[in-house]
Amino acid sequence: QLHLVESGGGLVQPGGSLRLSCASSGPTFNYYAIGWFRQAPGKEREGVSCISVNGGSTNYADSVKGRFTISRDYAKNTAYLQMNSLKPEDSAVYYCAADACLAHSGDYHHYTGYWGQGTQVTVSS
């Protein structure tokens, strides 16, 4: 069983930045592709970004391309989502998940893998 914990969410003004972290205590975290998903009230959960097991492939939803950057630190068993130029429509609960996406094909699987509890991101003036 893989336990994931997200952090770094909060309230930010439009145009601002946040960095989300997804940490795991177990080394098996490094054996999986890691994805970031988000779900806004009344909307379906959507895949935002994915990074492959070796970090060589990444994928981004069209709505965040050029603004968000996904990365991972193998020594720390942690993945990150750097979010810049935030917009109000980016407001959502953000989840990280292991083994729930494929970076090379941009496939996001909403009901498999290991998931964190989510962190709230609110973009508002």
C-alpha positions in Angstrom: 0.0 0.0 0.0 1.4 3.4 -1.0 0.5 6.4 1.1 0.6 9.8 -0.6 0.3 13.2 1.1 -0.2 16.5 -0.9 0.7 19.9 0.4 1.3 23.4 -0.8 -2.3 24.5 -1.7 -3.8 27.7 -0.6 -5.3 31.0 -1.6 -3.4 33.0 -4.3 -4.3 36.0 -6.5 -4.7 35.6 -10.2 -1.3 35.6 -11.9 0.3 34.2 -8.8 2.2 30.9 -8.3 2.0 27.9 -6.0 4.1 24.7 -5.8 2.3 21.6 -4.8 4.2 18.6 -3.3 3.2 15.0 -3.2 5.3 13.0 -0.7 5.4 9.4 0.1 7.3 7.6 2.9 7.9 4.5 0.8 10.6 3.9 -1.8 8.1 2.2 -4.1 6.9 5.7 -5.0 9.8 5.8 -7.4 8.5 2.8 -9.2 5.3 4.5 -10.5 4.3 7.2 -12.9 2.9 10.1 -10.9 -0.1 12.2 -12.0 -1.7 15.4 -10.8 -5.5 15.6 -11.1 -8.0 18.3 -10.0 -11.7 18.5 -9.3 -13.7 21.7 -9.1 -17.1 21.8 -7.5 -19.7 20.4 -9.8 -17.2 19.3 -12.4 -15.6 16.0 -13.2 -12.1 15.1 -12.0 -9.6 15.9 -14.8 -6.0 14.9 -15.3 -3.7 17.8 -15.2 -0.2 16.5 -15.6 1.8 13.2 -15.6 5.4 12.3 -15.2 6.9 8.9 -16.2 8.7 6.5 -13.9 12.1 7.7 -15.1 11.1 11.3 -15.4 11.9 11.3 -19.1 8.3 11.9 -20.3 5.8 14.4 -19.1 2.3 15.3 -20.2 0.1 18.3 -19.6 -3.6 19.1 -20.1 -4.0 21.8 -22.8 -5.5 24.2 -20.2 -2.2 24.2 -18.2 0.5 23.9 -20.9 3.1 26.5 -20.5 2.0 27.5 -17.0 2.5 24.3 -15.0 5.6 22.1 -14.6 5.7 18.6 -13.1 8.9 17.2 -11.6 10.0 14.5 -9.2 12.8 14.0 -6.7 13.8 10.4 -6.3 15.9 10.9 -3.2 12.9 12.5 -1.4 10.2 10.2 -2.9 8.4 13.4 -3.8 6.7 14.9 -6.9 5.9 18.5 -7.5 3.6 20.6 -9.5 4.8 24.1 -10.1 1.9 26.3 -11.0 2.5 29.8 -12.5 0.2 32.4 -14.0 -2.7 31.0 -12.0 -6.2 31.7 -13.2 -9.5 31.6 -11.3 -10.5 28.6 -13.3 -7.5 26.7 -11.9 -9.3 26.7 -8.5 -10.0 23.1 -7.4 -8.9 20.3 -5.1 -5.7 18.9 -6.5 -4.8 15.3 -6.0 -1.7 13.4 -6.7 -1.8 9.7 -7.7 0.7 7.0 -8.4 0.2 4.4 -11.1 -2.8 6.4 -12.5 -1.5 7.9 -15.7 0.7 7.3 -18.7 2.9 10.2 -19.6 3.8 9.2 -23.1 0.2 8.8 -24.2 -1.5 11.3 -21.9 -3.9 8.7 -20.5 -5.3 9.5 -17.1 -7.1 6.8 -15.0 -9.4 8.2 -12.5 -10.3 5.1 -10.5 -7.0 3.1 -10.3 -3.7 3.6 -8.5 -2.9 5.1 -5.2 -4.3 8.5 -4.3 -3.6 11.3 -1.8 -6.3 13.1 0.1 -6.1 16.3 -1.9 -5.1 19.9 -1.3 -7.3 22.9 -2.0 -6.1 25.6 -4.5 -8.1 28.8 -4.7 -7.3 31.5 -7.1 -9.2 34.7 -6.3 -8.6 38.4 -5.9 
